[in-house]
């Protein structure tokens, strides 16, 4: 059986900065597409679109039931074409089985909503989420396959650039043609762009070979059930992480309405600019952390995490300060109806910078097989966060929601640091020494190809 061409050695720093460049370009395009959509749709319709997209992301994260995380770990340690194709097929089949069930639940919520007491606004959210659910799920799976194959930069590039650009083009065409712009038309446009991009990318290069062979894999229900059992500990991790970010607009919708949720979501997306370094470094460091832990090099793994934590904190603080300084420009572009963003942005930026203090702890937790503990922490914390934000938004509106979010993010990071120290004796703190920058410069060696037969 032939093997996929070996991946070239890559340094964590080069991969991170390459991915960071793509991410920054993507954020510029995302800012432009968000601004355009928010402006032409208005707070009410944009709030409905954003709430539906947030729900679609949550369901797309749930659908693989952790199989995507296992796939990433397995693909990071092999160059076998057969293994790559099998892992890809198994993950997609698992996602399809669960995804169909979730889609049916969404549609039942729409069709039977009035009978079971679901409000009209939530019926709209369910329907629009159903429109975007499968394209989002397929897009996420493609990225998980591409990260170990192509590197983080190339894996993220299509979604970070083409999707927001294509979304803007379609919105502009609809606007010029005089068509009515609603949350439904925006959802259809976004889903169409994602699906078209997925169809194109999975036919190119290494991914094309992997997906082509994946379609020839013969899988049994027993194999899918086994992968579900293996992935369940990761499900809480993946879903909890998504809920920490994507469930907030849904809470604000429930307490303050679609218009307020639109402003909170836009402010949150601006604040998340400060979280770009941490997200990129988590992806870049995972394969190396996995290798170090497998070699019982916990000290080296913790030192690597501490070094990248220092890098993440410095970059996050710089981006956060810049975001706050430039925020009046964004609000001017959005219009007066979004003026409340300025009241909450700085609180959300501080929360994003706080998240960078433990550094890429997610990668270390997964590498040390502490996903079960992490899952329990996240799933225990998420209700606390949602309840706190819900209660605070009732008391203080959008400002209260932002304060509640900041407080709970600080608690979450303390829990993660304490859990790692308790279980492994590793204190995750940023390292700022003369040698800290050398850690990401060490090239990561690709795994040895499996012998051919």
DOVO-333395 format. One line per field, with one value per residue (C-alpha): residue number from 1; residue in one letter; x, y, z. Coordinates in Angstrom, 3 decimals, always signed. Layout:
% residues N
pos	[NUM/...]
code	[A/...]
px	[X/...]
py	[Y/...]
pz	[Z/...]
This chain:
% residues 453
pos	[1/2/3/4/5/6/7/8/9/10/11/12/13/14/15/16/17/18/19/20/21/22/23/24/25/26/27/28/29/30/31/32/33/34/35/36/37/38/39/40/41/42/43/44/45/46/47/48/49/50/51/52/53/54/55/56/57/58/59/60/61/62/63/64/65/66/67/68/69/70/71/72/73/74/75/76/77/78/79/80/81/82/83/84/85/86/87/88/89/90/91/92/93/94/95/96/97/98/99/100/101/102/103/104/105/106/107/108/109/110/111/112/113/114/115/116/117/118/119/120/121/122/123/124/125/126/127/128/129/130/131/132/133/134/135/136/137/138/139/140/141/142/143/144/145/146/147/148/149/150/151/152/153/154/155/156/157/158/159/160/161/162/163/164/165/166/167/168/169/170/171/172/173/174/175/176/177/178/179/180/181/182/183/184/185/186/187/188/189/190/191/192/193/194/195/196/197/198/199/200/201/202/203/204/205/206/207/208/209/210/211/212/213/214/215/216/217/218/219/220/221/222/223/224/225/226/227/228/229/230/231/232/233/234/235/236/237/238/239/240/241/242/243/244/245/246/247/248/249/250/251/252/253/254/255/256/257/258/259/260/261/262/263/264/265/266/267/268/269/270/271/272/273/274/275/276/277/278/279/280/281/282/283/284/285/286/287/288/289/290/291/292/293/294/295/296/297/298/299/300/301/302/303/304/305/306/307/308/309/310/311/312/313/314/315/316/317/318/319/320/321/322/323/324/325/326/327/328/329/330/331/332/333/334/335/336/337/338/339/340/341/342/343/344/345/346/347/348/349/350/351/352/353/354/355/356/357/358/359/360/361/362/363/364/365/366/367/368/369/370/371/372/373/374/375/376/377/378/379/380/381/382/383/384/385/386/387/388/389/390/391/392/393/394/395/396/397/398/399/400/401/402/403/404/405/406/407/408/409/410/411/412/413/414/415/416/417/418/419/420/421/422/423/424/425/426/427/428/429/430/431/432/433/434/435/436/437/438/439/440/441/442/443/444/445/446/447/448/449/450/451/452/453]
code	[X/X/X/X/X/X/X/X/X/X/X/X/X/X/X/X/X/X/X/X/X/X/X/X/X/X/X/X/X/X/X/X/X/X/X/X/X/X/X/X/X/X/X/X/X/X/X/X/X/X/X/X/X/X/X/X/X/X/X/X/X/X/X/X/X/X/X/X/X/X/X/X/X/X/X/X/X/X/X/X/X/X/X/X/X/X/X/X/X/X/X/X/X/X/X/X/X/X/X/X/X/X/X/X/X/X/X/X/X/X/X/X/X/X/X/X/X/X/X/X/X/X/X/X/X/X/X/X/X/X/X/X/X/X/X/X/X/X/X/X/X/X/X/X/X/X/X/X/X/X/X/X/X/X/X/X/X/X/X/X/X/X/X/X/X/X/X/X/X/X/X/X/X/X/X/X/X/X/X/X/X/X/X/X/X/X/X/X/X/X/X/X/X/X/X/X/X/X/X/X/X/X/X/X/X/X/X/X/X/X/X/X/X/X/X/X/X/X/X/X/X/X/X/X/X/X/X/X/X/X/X/X/X/X/X/X/X/X/X/X/X/X/X/X/X/X/X/X/X/X/X/X/X/X/X/X/X/X/X/X/X/X/X/X/X/X/X/X/X/X/X/X/X/X/X/X/X/X/X/X/X/X/X/X/X/X/X/X/X/X/X/X/X/X/X/X/X/X/X/X/X/X/X/X/X/X/X/X/X/X/X/X/X/X/X/X/X/X/X/X/X/X/X/X/X/X/X/X/X/X/X/X/X/X/X/X/X/X/X/X/X/X/X/X/X/X/X/X/X/X/X/X/X/X/X/X/X/X/X/X/X/X/X/X/X/X/X/X/X/X/X/X/X/X/X/X/X/X/X/X/X/X/X/X/X/X/X/X/X/X/X/X/X/X/X/X/X/X/X/X/X/X/X/X/X/X/X/X/X/X/X/X/X/X/X/X/X/X/X/X/X/X/X/X/X/X/X/X/X/X/X/X/X/X/X/X/X/X/X/X/X/X/X/X/X/X/X/X/X/X/X/X/X]
px	[+0.000/+1.574/+1.962/+1.109/+4.206/+5.988/+5.237/+8.116/+9.554/+8.066/+8.820/+6.059/+6.901/+6.845/+3.595/+2.067/+3.049/+2.001/-1.355/-1.484/-1.015/-3.851/-5.982/-5.349/-6.255/-9.306/-10.288/-10.023/-12.344/-14.573/-14.749/-15.722/-18.361/-19.715/-19.906/-21.654/-24.112/-24.870/-25.347/-27.623/-29.609/-30.044/-29.736/-32.912/-32.272/-28.533/-29.225/-31.449/-28.789/-26.012/-28.039/-28.830/-25.178/-24.105/-26.540/-25.333/-21.737/-22.721/-24.506/-21.692/-19.256/-21.463/-22.140/-18.768/-19.086/-15.338/-14.360/-12.793/-10.380/-9.333/-8.856/-6.540/-4.476/-4.182/-3.413/-0.666/+1.279/+1.074/+1.722/-0.128/-2.626/-4.766/-4.920/-5.616/-8.470/-9.920/-9.838/-11.416/-14.199/-14.897/-15.162/-17.463/-19.732/-20.001/-20.818/-23.444/-25.294/-25.462/-25.968/-29.097/-30.597/-29.801/-31.259/-34.497/-34.700/-34.279/-37.023/-39.351/-38.780/-39.891/-42.871/-44.168/-42.973/-46.395/-47.708/-44.972/-44.741/-41.550/-41.590/-41.616/-38.105/-36.683/-38.509/-36.790/-33.447/-33.974/-34.904/-31.995/-29.615/-30.882/-29.994/-26.375/-25.759/-24.364/-22.156/-20.625/-20.044/-18.367/-16.189/-14.953/-14.163/-12.148/-10.041/-9.355/-8.181/-6.079/-4.216/-1.854/-1.642/-0.980/-0.090/-2.296/-1.749/-2.840/-5.594/-7.248/-6.668/-9.739/-12.279/-10.546/-10.460/-12.874/-15.946/-16.178/-15.235/-17.845/-20.451/-19.824/-20.100/-23.457/-24.834/-23.717/-25.375/-28.616/-28.483/-27.838/-30.541/-33.092/-33.796/-35.030/-32.181/-33.275/-31.762/-33.006/-31.298/-28.084/-28.182/-28.698/-25.859/-23.442/-24.377/-24.003/-20.523/-19.363/-20.718/-19.223/-15.823/-15.902/-16.714/-13.793/-11.141/-11.735/-10.834/-7.429/-3.939/-3.371/-6.884/-8.294/-6.392/-7.475/-11.142/-11.168/-9.857/-12.157/-15.185/-13.988/-13.763/-16.152/-17.270/-19.523/-21.904/-19.706/-16.716/-18.773/-20.085/-16.540/-15.350/-18.292/-17.263/-13.666/-14.663/-17.207/-14.629/-13.676/-17.302/-17.608/-14.322/-15.269/-18.864/-17.925/-15.329/-17.826/-20.501/-18.121/-18.081/-21.172/-23.898/-23.616/-25.571/-28.363/-28.484/-28.556/-31.336/-33.352/-32.810/-32.456/-33.683/-32.142/-30.985/-28.989/-27.627/-26.357/-24.390/-22.998/-21.936/-20.178/-18.373/-17.420/-16.046/-13.975/-12.670/-11.790/-9.161/-7.059/-7.653/-6.245/-2.706/-3.991/-6.260/-3.483/-0.898/-3.259/-3.531/+0.172/+1.406/-0.906/+1.128/+4.366/+2.774/+1.371/+4.819/+6.522/+3.923/+4.109/+7.857/+7.180/+8.784/+6.279/+8.878/+9.661/+5.962/+5.236/+8.203/+6.972/+3.485/+4.916/+7.018/+4.123/+1.944/+4.313/+4.177/+0.377/-0.016/+2.211/+0.507/-2.996/-2.376/-1.061/-3.967/-6.474/-5.166/-5.183/-8.753/-9.985/-8.197/-9.701/-13.209/-14.756/-13.973/-15.841/-18.857/-18.924/-19.052/-21.785/-24.051/-25.689/-27.918/-24.826/-23.558/-23.790/-20.804/-18.480/-19.853/-18.880/-15.947/-13.174/-14.639/-14.689/-11.140/-9.871/-11.591/-9.851/-6.444/-7.130/-7.657/-4.094/-2.503/-2.576/-1.396/-2.215/-3.376/-5.960/-3.197/-1.425/-4.615/-5.387/-1.818/-1.802/-5.126/-6.846/-9.760/-12.122/-11.168/-11.269/-14.677/-16.036/-14.622/-16.046/-19.464/-19.660/-18.501/-20.707/-23.974/-22.295/-21.230/-24.598/-26.466/-24.130/-24.450/-28.220/-28.607/-26.178/-27.878/-31.221/-29.710/-27.576/-28.450/-25.517/-23.039/-24.145/-23.729/-20.170/-19.256/-20.667/-18.686/-15.419/-15.831/-16.594/-13.663/-11.300/-12.804/-12.491/-8.795/-8.071/-9.857/-7.790/-4.479/-5.441/-6.589/-3.346/-1.255/-3.320/-3.274/+0.237/+2.102/+2.601/+2.028/+0.971/+2.224/+3.761/+7.556/+9.485/+13.200/+15.993/+15.607/+11.811/+11.734/+13.961/+11.289/+9.049/+12.081/+12.875/+11.620/+9.043/+10.044/+7.309/+6.367/+8.198/+6.194/+4.779/+6.466/+4.880/+3.770]
py	[+0.000/+3.345/+6.061/+9.718/+11.865/+12.608/+15.872/+18.303/+19.157/+22.381/+24.523/+25.413/+29.085/+29.014/+27.053/+29.315/+32.541/+31.171/+30.213/+33.550/+35.391/+33.428/+33.990/+37.741/+37.973/+35.885/+38.121/+41.179/+39.520/+38.289/+41.804/+43.090/+40.389/+40.827/+44.589/+44.239/+41.631/+43.558/+46.770/+45.436/+43.040/+45.278/+44.206/+42.085/+39.984/+39.777/+38.655/+35.860/+34.800/+34.828/+32.904/+30.241/+30.007/+29.640/+26.754/+25.166/+25.332/+23.678/+20.854/+20.442/+20.132/+17.547/+15.445/+13.592/+12.575/+13.058/+11.015/+14.100/+14.543/+10.901/+11.208/+14.204/+12.346/+9.252/+11.179/+13.075/+9.860/+8.053/+8.593/+5.474/+6.124/+3.228/+4.513/+8.078/+6.976/+4.675/+7.372/+9.906/+7.544/+6.388/+9.955/+11.068/+8.042/+8.644/+12.291/+11.388/+8.999/+11.486/+14.461/+13.000/+12.471/+16.061/+17.400/+15.504/+16.973/+20.498/+20.010/+18.499/+21.599/+23.702/+21.590/+20.873/+24.069/+25.590/+22.298/+21.888/+25.569/+26.614/+30.342/+31.663/+33.123/+29.751/+28.031/+30.471/+29.706/+25.944/+26.231/+28.458/+26.205/+23.219/+25.081/+25.625/+22.538/+20.015/+22.515/+23.620/+20.013/+19.057/+22.161/+21.364/+17.762/+18.873/+21.097/+18.274/+16.067/+18.835/+20.038/+17.026/+16.598/+20.166/+22.106/+24.570/+27.454/+25.623/+23.792/+27.006/+29.138/+28.238/+28.779/+31.862/+33.638/+32.275/+31.867/+35.481/+36.800/+34.664/+35.590/+39.290/+38.845/+37.074/+39.666/+42.440/+40.733/+40.311/+43.925/+45.298/+43.119/+44.517/+41.178/+41.264/+40.570/+38.500/+36.042/+33.252/+34.592/+35.200/+31.638/+30.154/+32.253/+31.241/+27.559/+27.621/+29.131/+26.607/+23.642/+24.773/+25.344/+21.926/+20.189/+21.924/+21.454/+17.738/+17.070/+18.773/+17.398/+15.121/+15.698/+14.595/+11.316/+10.737/+11.507/+9.455/+6.410/+7.113/+6.648/+3.107/+2.094/-0.599/+0.191/-1.728/-0.462/-2.183/-0.092/+3.107/+2.109/+1.396/+4.800/+6.447/+4.736/+5.844/+9.399/+10.042/+11.520/+14.005/+14.909/+16.832/+18.559/+19.601/+20.524/+22.275/+24.392/+25.339/+26.094/+28.395/+30.625/+29.865/+29.461/+33.042/+34.624/+32.147/+33.201/+36.879/+36.159/+34.566/+37.483/+40.594/+39.681/+39.325/+42.953/+42.824/+39.407/+40.857/+43.547/+41.093/+38.694/+41.388/+42.714/+39.153/+38.499/+41.697/+40.701/+37.250/+38.859/+38.775/+35.026/+34.284/+33.460/+30.967/+29.201/+28.884/+27.707/+25.076/+23.542/+23.852/+22.404/+19.388/+16.963/+17.834/+17.565/+14.172/+12.946/+14.246/+12.701/+9.364/+9.448/+10.170/+13.620/+15.440/+17.982/+18.950/+19.086/+21.415/+23.601/+23.831/+24.790/+27.424/+28.928/+29.127/+30.517/+33.464/+34.005/+33.775/+36.214/+38.874/+38.636/+38.541/+41.624/+43.559/+42.573/+43.332/+46.835/+47.559/+46.290/+48.629/+51.601/+50.966/+50.041/+53.499/+52.986/+49.680/+51.153/+54.027/+51.527/+49.466/+52.412/+54.059/+51.054/+49.171/+51.862/+49.623/+47.621/+50.287/+49.655/+45.986/+45.506/+46.252/+43.748/+41.018/+41.865/+41.429/+38.035/+36.998/+38.027/+36.087/+32.965/+33.276/+33.076/+29.237/+29.082/+26.099/+23.986/+22.284/+20.635/+19.457/+18.039/+16.073/+14.841/+13.623/+11.817/+13.992/+14.659/+12.924/+15.273/+18.259/+17.191/+17.021/+20.445/+22.023/+20.423/+21.457/+24.963/+25.667/+25.690/+27.992/+30.377/+30.376/+30.854/+33.687/+35.476/+34.930/+36.332/+39.224/+40.182/+40.295/+42.712/+44.856/+44.111/+43.834/+45.294/+42.795/+39.940/+41.088/+41.342/+37.874/+36.493/+38.036/+36.678/+33.164/+33.094/+33.904/+31.051/+28.642/+29.320/+28.871/+25.506/+24.309/+25.344/+23.724/+20.488/+19.986/+20.707/+18.319/+15.446/+15.740/+18.134/+20.563/+24.271/+25.929/+29.492/+31.737/+31.583/+34.789/+33.990/+34.595/+31.047/+30.842/+31.825/+28.870/+26.282/+26.986/+27.139/+23.437/+21.657/+18.947/+15.748/+13.999/+10.443/+7.602/+6.082/+2.640/-0.182/-1.055/-4.538]
pz	[+0.000/-0.992/+1.554/+1.409/+0.817/+4.080/+5.745/+5.991/+9.421/+10.689/+13.687/+16.074/+15.667/+11.860/+11.789/+14.427/+12.695/+9.323/+10.796/+12.596/+9.309/+7.741/+10.821/+10.810/+7.121/+7.874/+10.760/+8.524/+6.029/+8.840/+10.231/+6.806/+6.297/+9.828/+9.379/+6.029/+7.306/+10.490/+8.540/+5.789/+7.982/+11.009/+14.671/+14.738/+11.608/+12.233/+15.783/+14.456/+11.931/+14.518/+17.096/+14.502/+13.450/+17.090/+17.536/+14.277/+15.551/+18.836/+17.046/+14.492/+17.395/+19.088/+15.974/+15.759/+19.446/+19.905/+16.846/+15.258/+18.170/+18.053/+14.301/+14.762/+17.324/+15.106/+11.918/+13.762/+14.351/+11.007/+7.313/+6.183/+3.407/+4.571/+8.151/+7.032/+4.776/+7.412/+10.117/+7.764/+6.716/+10.260/+11.558/+8.742/+9.153/+12.887/+12.269/+9.653/+11.949/+14.820/+12.494/+10.908/+14.360/+15.369/+12.121/+12.754/+16.272/+14.874/+12.323/+14.910/+17.015/+14.048/+13.005/+16.517/+18.163/+18.700/+20.084/+22.702/+23.603/+21.755/+21.021/+17.471/+17.853/+18.853/+16.010/+13.648/+15.298/+14.934/+11.259/+10.304/+12.260/+10.290/+7.084/+8.191/+10.327/+7.818/+5.911/+9.228/+10.332/+7.049/+7.155/+10.664/+9.746/+6.725/+8.964/+11.436/+8.567/+7.019/+10.134/+10.457/+6.687/+5.561/+8.692/+10.524/+8.090/+4.950/+6.799/+7.968/+4.885/+2.758/+5.530/+6.865/+3.524/+0.945/+3.162/+4.412/+0.964/-0.770/+1.835/+1.214/-2.546/-2.267/+0.168/-2.180/-5.162/-3.211/-2.078/-5.572/-7.112/-4.706/-2.988/+0.593/+2.991/+5.967/+8.406/+6.121/+2.997/+4.960/+6.349/+2.890/+1.475/+4.220/+3.994/+0.214/+0.365/+2.984/+1.057/-2.256/-0.628/+1.026/-2.247/-3.948/-1.238/-0.653/-4.286/-4.168/-3.426/-0.444/+0.851/-2.490/-2.236/+1.347/+0.708/-2.492/-0.639/+2.308/+0.056/-0.672/+2.979/+4.175/+7.735/+10.072/+12.710/+15.267/+14.194/+14.414/+17.853/+19.029/+17.846/+19.632/+22.886/+22.409/+21.577/+24.312/+26.749/+24.017/+23.381/+26.606/+25.904/+22.375/+23.159/+26.380/+24.622/+21.925/+24.508/+26.366/+23.289/+21.223/+23.830/+25.076/+22.178/+22.867/+26.529/+25.588/+23.082/+25.886/+28.275/+26.100/+22.599/+19.126/+18.880/+22.121/+21.185/+17.895/+19.728/+22.282/+19.517/+17.512/+20.604/+21.528/+18.049/+18.248/+21.686/+20.391/+18.197/+21.363/+21.543/+18.095/+19.336/+21.893/+19.412/+16.839/+19.360/+20.752/+17.288/+16.512/+19.787/+19.989/+17.798/+19.620/+23.065/+22.118/+21.074/+24.247/+26.538/+24.718/+25.337/+29.051/+28.710/+30.913/+32.022/+28.428/+27.581/+30.504/+29.597/+26.014/+27.194/+29.545/+26.775/+24.361/+27.154/+27.468/+23.730/+23.705/+26.588/+25.031/+21.662/+23.158/+25.274/+22.279/+20.069/+22.833/+23.427/+19.700/+19.402/+22.131/+20.574/+17.147/+18.348/+17.633/+13.954/+13.911/+15.667/+13.207/+10.343/+11.978/+12.676/+15.681/+16.367/+17.564/+19.960/+23.049/+21.822/+23.236/+26.756/+26.871/+24.502/+27.004/+29.500/+26.881/+25.778/+29.353/+29.459/+26.226/+27.586/+30.804/+28.705/+27.415/+30.877/+31.117/+27.522/+25.288/+28.213/+25.997/+23.966/+27.118/+28.616/+25.476/+25.164/+28.792/+28.244/+30.797/+28.476/+30.908/+33.729/+31.381/+30.151/+33.688/+34.516/+31.383/+31.646/+35.298/+34.536/+31.501/+33.488/+36.014/+33.272/+31.536/+34.808/+35.838/+32.496/+32.473/+35.996/+35.394/+32.116/+33.904/+36.419/+34.134/+30.504/+28.119/+30.607/+33.222/+30.738/+29.954/+33.651/+34.305/+31.385/+32.611/+36.136/+34.941/+32.513/+35.385/+37.418/+34.491/+33.954/+37.648/+37.560/+34.593/+36.151/+39.460/+37.812/+35.864/+38.949/+41.074/+38.564/+37.129/+39.398/+36.504/+37.115/+33.864/+33.950/+31.272/+31.083/+30.389/+30.303/+27.819/+26.541/+26.365/+22.698/+21.743/+22.561/+19.561/+17.250/+17.600/+14.471/+14.939/+13.221/+11.240/+12.269/+10.621/+7.742/+8.388/+6.493/+3.174/+2.284]
